[in-house]
Amino acid sequence: GNIYADEALFLARVRPDRPSRTVTAEEADSIVRAVKAVMGESLGAGGTTFRDFLNGEGKEGGNVSNLRVYEHEGEPCPVCGTPIELSRVSGRGTRFCPKCQK
């Protein structure tokens, strides 16, 4: 879940530390579209393998190469070049671009 939350919020350009009550209807729609896109991309690639995940055919997933922010802290944002940051939100690590995600 953390992988896909980070990736969807990046695509939707919404910061992960934003209180939900401040998210506009337009931003919520953008988040829904981004979740669908990120999940479709991952499913199309057979899932995301970092350690021990195997899909139903016993193969590793190939979605790691599609990840834009997850596990990329300190690296340049693929959109603007600003370093991706890692922070904690509600006890979980989350990655985001401080410039692209408002």
Protein Blocks (a to p, Z undefined) as FASTA:
>chain_A
ZZmmmmmmmmnopafklcfklpcfklmmmmmmmmmmmmmmmmmnopaafklgccfkopac
fklmmpmkgopghiacfklopacddddeehiacdddfklpZZ
